[in-house]
Amino acid sequence: MPSHARPESAIEAPPLLRLRGLYSERLAPVSLDLAAGECAAVVGASGSGKSLLLRQIADLDPGHGQAELAGRRRSAMRGFEWRRLVVYCQAEAGWWDDHVAAHYTDRAAALAIMSRLGLPDAKLDALVHELSTGERQRMGLVRALLQAPRVLLLDEPTAALDPAATALVEAELLRYLAAGAAILLVTHSPEQAARLARRSWRMAQGHMEPLWT
């Protein structure tokens, strides 16, 4: 069960993200609503379809069904517009330049988030190969947060982190939720799901079943 109470405002608010019958060849139809300020979690074994779901929502893979953001249909938006508002943050971020700083247009804002995530300022001026796996993971989250998405799709955001760094990431996510965003969290950790989410599903072979709602 979730470790924090669900605010009444989140219960009454209209959905920020609405999915209806979203499916693909390897993903059974999924329908769910996410309200502003709400985190929902999907747990399950590797290969169960969790990442496929996030990619389907982000419109990165072909599929079928309906997705809406604040009442606006995904089909009425261009792909880059949707993905600017509904951001997919994968476990291992992609890098198109050897220099970390080249990936961040707002240095001051990046440094502020980095500080809250326990990353020294010097990491922004490092080379990508000089970062540890956990540092690259957190820097990927910084990139996602800098886009100020309405919905954040997180794929194992703390998989490479120790407990102290995990706590900092979770605190930042709660901070982002309090600002009115919504998060769909994929995690191998039921404990993390309980700490962050108000509802949770288990994914197995492309099918989702509720754990607690």
N, C-alpha and C positions, 0 to 999 in steps of 0.2 A: 504494500500500500504506500501511497505517497507520504513523505515525511512532513509536508507543509499543507496547510488548509487552502482550499481553493477560494479566492476572493469572490464575493457575491457578484461583483461587476463583471468578472470573467464568465460567470454562468449566464448572465442576462444579455451580454453583448452579442450582437449579430456576428456571424463568422467572418473572420478576415480572409481565411483560405477555405474554399469549399471544393471538395473533390467528389465527383459522382461517376462511378463505374469506370475508373481509370484502370486500364489493363494493357498488357502486351502478351507476346507469345509465351513468356515465362513468368508472367505476373497475373494472378487471378484478380478479378475486379475489386477495386478498393474505393470505398466511399467514406469520407470523414470530413468533419469541420474543425477548424482551429480558430479560436477567438484571439483577439489582440491581448497580449500579456500572458498567453497560455503556452506551455510546453507539453507536448505529447511525445511518448517514446515508443520505439519499435526495437524489440530484442529478438535474438535468435542466433543460430549457429552460422558460421561462415558459409557462404553459398546458398543461403536460404531465400535470398531475394531482397534483402534490406536495402542494399545500395541500388539495385534496379528500381525500387520504388522511388527513391530520392531523385534519381536521374530521370525517371518518367515524369515526376512532378515538375522538375526544372526544364522539361522539354528538350533534353539532351539526347534521348533515345526515341525511336519511333514507337507509337502506341495509339491507344484509342481512349475515349472517354472525355469527360468535361472537367476543367479546372477553372476556378474563378478566384480573383483577388479583389476583395472589397466590392463584390458584385460585378466586376468587369471580367468577361470571359477571356481566357488565354487565347482562344482562337481569333479574338478581335485585336490582339496585340502582336507586334513583331517580336520575333524570338529574343532579340537583344533587350527589348523593353521589359519583357517578362523576366528575363534572367537578371536584370538589374534590380528588380524588386523582390524576386524570389531567388535567393542566392544559395547555390549548392557548394558546400565546403567539404571537399573530400579529405580522407584521412591523410593522404600525402599530396600536398599542393603541387601544382605544376609551376615550373620556373622557365621563363623565356629569355632570361639574361643571367650572366654569371654574377652580376652585382646585385645584392639584395635591394639596395636603395632604388634601383631602376624600376621596381615593382610598386612603388609608393609615390603618389603625386603630392600628398599632403604630409610632409615630414613631421610637422608639429603634432598633428592628430595621430599619426602612427606611433610616435614616441610616447604619447599619453597612454594609448592602449597597451603598448609594450610594457610600460612601467607597471601597470596593473596586473599584467600577466607574468611579472617577474623576469622580464627580458632586459638586459642592460642596453643602454643607448648604442653602444659600440656595435651591437649585432646588426643595426641598420646599415652600417658601412662595411660589413663583412662580405666575403664571397659566399655564394650559396653552399659550396662544398665545405666551407669551414663551419657551418652550422651542424649541430647534432640533429638526430631525427626528431627529438622532442622540440628543439628550437624551431626547426622547419615547420613542424605541425602548428606551433603557436603563431609563427609568423604568417602562416596561411590563414589562421583565424583572424589575425589583425587585418589582412587584406579583405576578408569577407565583411568584417564589421565596418571598415572604412566606406564601404558602399552604402551603408545605412539601409539595408534591405528591410522590407516590411515583414518578410518571412525568411528565416534562416534554416536551411536544410543541412544538418550536421551529421557527418558520417564518421563515427568513432573519434570525436574531437580530442580525447585524452588517452588514446590507445598507447602512445609512446611516452607517457608522462608518469612521474613518480607522484605519490600522494600529495605532496606539498604543491607541486605545480598544478595538479588536477584541481585542488581546492581553489586556486587562483582563477583557473579557467571557469569553474562552476560559478564563482562569485561574479565574474564578468558576464556570464550568460544570464544570471538572475538580474543583474543590473540592466541588461539589454531588454529583458522581458518587462521590467518595471517601466521602461520607456515606451511600451506599447507594441513591441514587436511580437511575433509568434515564432516558435521553434518546433521543428519536428526533428527529434533526436534519435539517431540509430546508435545503439551501444550494445556491447557484449555484457555490460555490467547491470544486473538487476538493481544493485545498490545505487548506482548512479541514476537509473531511471526513477527510483523511489525518491531520491533527493531533489530532482529537478522537475519531474513530470507530474501532471494531474491525472493523466490517463496513459495506459500502456497496452500494447499489443505484442503478441509473439508471432514471428514470421517463420514459416516452415514450408519449404518447397513452393514458394511463391504465393502461399495462402496466409492471410492474417486472421488471428483469432484474439479477442480481447482477454487481457489478463486482469486489469481492473480499470474501471471507468468512473 
